[in-house]
Structures are given as C-alpha cells and as structure tokens.
Amino acid sequence: MALGLLLDIDGVMVTSWKALPGAVEAVSRLADRKIPRMFLTNTTSRSRNEIAELLNDCGFFVDADEILTAAKLTAEYVGTTFPGKRVWVLNQGPIAEDMTGVELTDDPADAEVVVLGGAGPVFTHDALSKVLEMLLDGVPVIAMHRSMTWSTADGLSIDTGVYLEGLEKASGKKIKAIGKPSPLGFRAATDMLGLEPTQVVMVGDDMHNDVLGAQASALIGVLVRTGKFREEALDALARDEFGPYPDHVIDSVADLPELIDKISGT
C-alpha cells in the first residue's frame, strides 16, 4: 500500500526547537524510503522559511515548501473568500511573508476582516475586546487554528482556542478556523501529496487536533506519547466504547518507521 506522511512538528519532532530523542534518525529513515511527506503545523510564531531553518539546525533536512502552516492555509482561504479586503492579523510572531495574496493593515479601524493567529502577549484585554466589538459589528473573524495548548520546554501554554470559545460565547457567533483540525487543512495537504486521504498517515501529539481530526477526514491517525500528550486523556477515550479512538499509538516518532512498515505491509 502506497502511503504519504503528514507530520506535526512541535511536540512530535521538536520541543522548543530542540530535536526529540530519535526524531532526526526516524525522519531521515523515512526520507530515504522516498515516502511523500508534508509537515502540517499550527505553529504561527514563525514563517515557513524560519521553521525550515530551525529544523535544519536540529539536523532535519526539510525544505520550506514542504511545510504547510496554518498561516499559509489561512492566507489562501482569506484571499479567495475575501479578495481585496483589508485584513488585520492579531498574531504572536512575524508571518507576513506567508500571508501572500492578502492586503494587510495594522489599523483595526481600517480592517474589513480580522484574522486571529497564535496566542501570546499580543492577545491583550484591549485587543481581544476590539475583536469582540468588530465581531458584533458583523466584521468577519477568521482563526488560523483552534488549538487549545502548545507544548514548550517549560510545560503547556494556552493557545488561541481558549480565547475563541470566550469570543464565541460572548458574541453568539461561530468563528471559522482554518488549520488543524479543520478538514480544509487536511484536504489541502493530501492534495499537495497527490494521494487519497485513506493513503495518508497523520502523526501528531494533539489527540483531537492532529489525530482524531485527521481520522474524521478519512486519514490514518497516529498519536505519539510526546509533547502535549497526556495518558489520562487517552484513558478517558478508551472508557468510551462508542467514541473515536486513535488508529495507532506509539511512544514517539522514533517508532514511526516500524509502524509505517506495518501499515504498508512491507
């Protein structure tokens, strides 16, 4: 069975841009097999070029065009859905180079569309209050992703999804998210691989955004016990006999080459 790979980055390959044990070797072994791959990430703090440079510094050999970020996906969506509209992006990190095809503005009063990126110090009380005001006034608000947390060397930090729930509850409106676990992101990635979703393996540490989200889009899900993985969350799923459960669970990405052999039947 021919397979393609989608690999999350943070918590799977690296934590705080330090390679996890065995990750470099595993990714290299899979690359030697010429398995089609993309790196699908909700990271919005850095551009695709910056991510590629950091991964190469860790020992991975990755091209920027192999990286599909939530920012890139969102830019494509906004450019198509709201062509020519001025867009205010609230995001922690310089990602303007990946927002091609979008007219950006730093002035919320001038904006016709709001895009929420990754959470951080820029998500202030004043900024989020302005987002709520614009949302209530009918200005379209789009989120790059709905991740609740991300993993760092110091532990978990809350992410954009935490704020989205509050904004949605306060406004009574749903905010569309483009990155994982939205089917839009998985569909774009599988199209770029030139494969059917059932031929593509998604590897991630986020049980809901990466793995169950992928499985809901007909991909094969692989959960790694690194990064933001929590055993108690997996145990809770196991107790629900009627709910979804990861297709495969491995200790780390170091175990992925063997799993790929098993799935492909080689």
C-alpha positions as CSV (number, residue, x, y, z in Angstrom):
1,M,0.0,0.0,0.0
2,A,1.4,3.4,-1.1
3,L,1.5,5.8,1.8
4,G,2.1,9.5,2.4
5,L,3.1,11.2,5.6
6,L,1.8,14.3,7.4
7,L,4.0,15.2,10.3
8,D,3.2,17.7,13.1
9,I,6.3,19.5,14.2
10,D,6.1,20.9,17.7
11,G,5.8,18.1,20.3
12,V,6.5,15.4,17.7
13,M,9.8,16.3,16.1
14,V,11.0,19.1,18.4
15,T,10.1,20.8,21.7
16,S,11.2,24.5,22.0
17,W,13.1,23.8,18.7
18,K,15.3,21.0,20.2
19,A,15.0,17.7,18.5
20,L,13.3,15.0,20.5
21,P,15.2,11.7,21.1
22,G,15.3,9.6,17.9
23,A,13.4,12.1,15.8
24,V,16.1,13.0,13.4
25,E,17.1,9.4,12.7
26,A,13.4,8.4,12.2
27,V,12.6,11.2,9.8
28,S,15.8,10.5,7.9
29,R,15.0,6.8,7.6
30,L,11.6,7.6,6.2
31,A,13.0,10.2,3.8
32,D,15.4,7.5,2.5
33,R,12.3,5.5,1.5
34,K,11.1,8.4,-0.7
35,I,7.7,8.4,1.1
36,P,5.8,11.6,0.1
37,R,5.6,14.0,3.0
38,M,4.4,17.3,4.3
39,F,4.9,19.0,7.6
40,L,1.5,20.2,8.7
41,T,1.7,22.6,11.6
42,N,-0.5,25.1,13.5
43,T,2.7,27.0,14.5
44,T,2.1,30.7,13.8
45,S,5.0,32.3,15.6
46,R,7.4,31.8,12.6
47,S,7.3,31.7,8.8
48,R,7.8,28.6,6.8
49,N,11.4,29.7,5.9
50,E,12.2,30.3,9.6
51,I,10.7,26.9,10.5
52,A,12.8,25.1,7.8
53,E,16.0,26.8,9.0
54,L,15.3,25.8,12.6
55,L,14.6,22.2,11.7
56,N,17.7,22.1,9.6
57,D,19.7,23.4,12.5
58,C,18.3,20.5,14.6
59,G,19.6,18.0,12.0
60,F,16.4,17.5,9.9
61,F,16.7,18.1,6.2
62,V,13.5,20.0,5.3
63,D,12.6,22.4,2.5
64,A,10.3,25.4,3.2
65,D,7.9,24.3,0.5
66,E,7.4,21.0,2.4
67,I,5.9,23.0,5.4
68,L,2.3,23.8,5.4
69,T,1.4,26.3,8.2
70,A,-1.9,27.5,9.4
71,A,-0.9,30.9,8.3
72,K,-0.3,29.8,4.7
73,L,-3.7,28.0,4.7
74,T,-5.5,30.9,6.2
75,A,-3.9,33.3,3.6
76,E,-5.2,31.2,0.8
77,Y,-8.6,31.0,2.3
78,V,-8.9,34.7,3.0
79,G,-7.5,35.7,-0.4
80,T,-10.1,33.5,-2.1
81,T,-13.1,34.2,0.2
82,F,-12.5,38.0,0.8
83,P,-10.5,39.1,-2.2
84,G,-9.2,42.7,-2.0
85,K,-10.4,43.1,1.6
86,R,-8.1,44.8,4.2
87,V,-7.1,42.3,6.9
88,W,-5.9,42.9,10.5
89,V,-3.9,40.0,11.8
90,L,-3.6,39.5,15.5
91,N,-0.7,37.1,15.9
92,Q,2.3,36.4,18.1
93,G,5.1,36.2,15.5
94,P,6.2,37.7,12.2
95,I,4.4,35.7,9.5
96,A,3.7,38.4,6.9
97,E,5.8,36.6,4.2
98,D,3.4,33.7,4.4
99,M,0.3,35.9,4.1
100,T,0.7,36.4,0.3
101,G,-2.3,37.5,-1.6
102,V,-3.7,39.3,1.4
103,E,-3.8,43.1,1.9
104,L,-2.6,43.6,5.5
105,T,-3.3,46.5,7.8
106,D,-2.0,47.3,11.3
107,D,-5.1,49.5,12.0
108,P,-8.2,47.6,13.3
109,A,-10.3,50.7,12.3
110,D,-9.3,50.2,8.7
111,A,-9.8,46.4,8.7
112,E,-12.6,44.6,6.8
113,V,-11.6,41.2,8.0
114,V,-9.9,40.0,11.3
115,V,-7.6,37.0,11.4
116,L,-6.6,35.6,14.8
117,G,-3.3,33.7,14.7
118,G,-1.3,32.1,17.6
119,A,-1.9,33.4,21.1
120,G,0.7,35.3,23.1
121,P,1.4,38.7,24.6
122,V,-0.4,40.4,21.7
123,F,-3.6,38.8,22.9
124,T,-4.3,41.7,25.4
125,H,-7.5,42.7,27.0
126,D,-7.8,45.7,24.7
127,A,-7.0,43.7,21.6
128,L,-9.5,40.9,22.3
129,S,-12.1,43.5,23.3
130,K,-11.6,45.1,19.9
131,V,-12.0,41.8,18.2
132,L,-15.3,41.2,20.1
133,E,-16.6,44.6,19.1
134,M,-15.8,44.0,15.4
135,L,-17.3,40.6,15.6
136,L,-20.5,42.0,17.0
137,D,-20.5,44.7,14.3
138,G,-20.5,42.0,11.6
139,V,-16.8,42.1,10.6
140,P,-15.7,38.5,9.5
141,V,-13.3,37.0,12.1
142,I,-11.2,34.0,11.0
143,A,-8.9,32.0,13.2
144,M,-5.8,30.3,11.9
145,H,-6.4,27.4,14.2
146,R,-8.4,26.2,17.2
147,S,-5.6,24.7,19.2
148,M,-6.1,24.9,23.0
149,T,-2.5,24.5,24.0
150,W,1.0,24.1,22.8
151,S,4.0,22.4,24.3
152,T,7.2,24.1,25.5
153,A,10.2,23.1,27.4
154,D,8.6,24.7,30.4
155,G,5.3,22.9,30.0
156,L,1.9,23.7,28.3
157,S,0.8,27.1,27.4
158,I,-2.8,28.1,26.4
159,D,-3.4,28.9,22.8
160,T,-6.0,30.6,20.6
161,G,-8.8,28.0,21.1
162,V,-9.2,29.1,24.7
163,Y,-9.9,32.7,23.5
164,L,-12.1,31.5,20.6
165,E,-14.5,29.8,23.0
166,G,-14.9,33.0,25.0
167,L,-15.4,35.2,22.0
168,E,-18.0,32.8,20.5
169,K,-19.9,32.7,23.8
170,A,-19.8,36.4,24.2
171,S,-20.9,37.2,20.6
172,G,-23.2,34.2,19.9
173,K,-21.3,33.7,16.7
174,K,-19.1,30.9,15.4
175,I,-15.6,31.7,14.3
176,K,-14.3,29.7,11.4
177,A,-10.9,28.1,12.0
178,I,-8.7,27.0,9.0
179,G,-5.8,25.0,10.4
180,K,-6.0,21.6,12.2
181,P,-8.4,20.1,12.9
182,S,-10.4,21.7,10.1
183,P,-10.9,19.5,7.1
184,L,-9.6,22.4,4.9
185,G,-6.1,21.9,6.2
186,F,-6.0,18.1,5.8
187,R,-7.6,18.3,2.3
188,A,-5.0,20.8,1.2
189,A,-2.2,18.7,2.5
190,T,-3.4,15.5,0.9
191,D,-4.0,17.3,-2.4
192,M,-0.4,18.5,-2.3
193,L,0.8,14.9,-1.8
194,G,-1.3,13.8,-4.7
195,L,-2.9,11.0,-2.6
196,E,-6.3,10.0,-1.3
197,P,-6.9,10.7,2.4
198,T,-7.0,7.0,3.2
199,Q,-3.4,6.7,1.9
200,V,-2.1,9.4,4.2
201,V,-0.8,9.0,7.8
202,M,-1.1,12.0,10.1
203,V,1.3,11.9,13.1
204,G,0.7,14.2,16.0
205,D,0.8,14.7,19.7
206,D,-2.5,16.5,19.9
207,M,-5.1,13.8,20.2
208,H,-8.0,16.0,19.0
209,N,-6.5,18.5,16.5
210,D,-3.9,16.2,14.9
211,V,-5.2,12.6,15.2
212,L,-8.9,12.4,15.7
213,G,-9.3,15.5,13.4
214,A,-7.4,13.6,10.7
215,Q,-9.4,10.5,11.2
216,A,-12.6,12.5,10.8
217,S,-11.2,13.5,7.4
218,A,-10.5,9.8,6.5
219,L,-6.8,9.9,7.1
220,I,-4.9,7.3,9.2
221,G,-4.2,8.8,12.7
222,V,-1.0,8.1,14.7
223,L,-0.7,9.5,18.2
224,V,2.7,10.0,19.8
225,R,3.3,9.9,23.6
226,T,5.4,13.1,23.5
227,G,4.7,16.8,23.6
228,K,1.2,17.7,24.8
229,F,0.2,14.0,25.0
230,R,-1.5,13.1,28.3
231,E,-2.1,9.4,29.2
232,E,-5.2,10.3,31.2
233,A,-6.9,11.8,28.2
234,L,-6.2,8.7,26.2
235,D,-7.6,6.5,29.0
236,A,-10.8,8.6,29.0
237,L,-11.3,7.9,25.4
238,A,-10.7,4.2,26.0
239,R,-13.5,4.1,28.5
240,D,-16.0,5.4,25.9
241,E,-16.6,2.3,23.8
242,F,-18.7,4.3,21.3
243,G,-16.4,7.3,20.8
244,P,-13.4,7.8,18.4
245,Y,-10.0,6.4,19.3
246,P,-6.6,6.8,17.6
247,D,-5.9,4.3,14.9
248,H,-2.4,3.8,16.3
249,V,-0.5,5.0,19.4
250,I,3.3,4.9,19.6
251,D,5.8,6.1,22.3
252,S,7.5,8.6,20.0
253,V,8.2,9.4,16.4
254,A,11.3,7.2,16.7
255,D,8.9,4.2,16.5
256,L,7.3,5.5,13.3
257,P,9.4,3.7,10.6
258,E,8.4,0.3,12.0
259,L,4.8,1.4,12.2
260,I,4.8,2.5,8.6
261,D,6.2,-0.9,7.6
262,K,3.3,-2.5,9.4
263,I,0.6,-0.2,7.9
264,S,2.0,-0.5,4.3
265,G,2.5,-4.3,4.6
266,T,6.2,-4.2,3.8
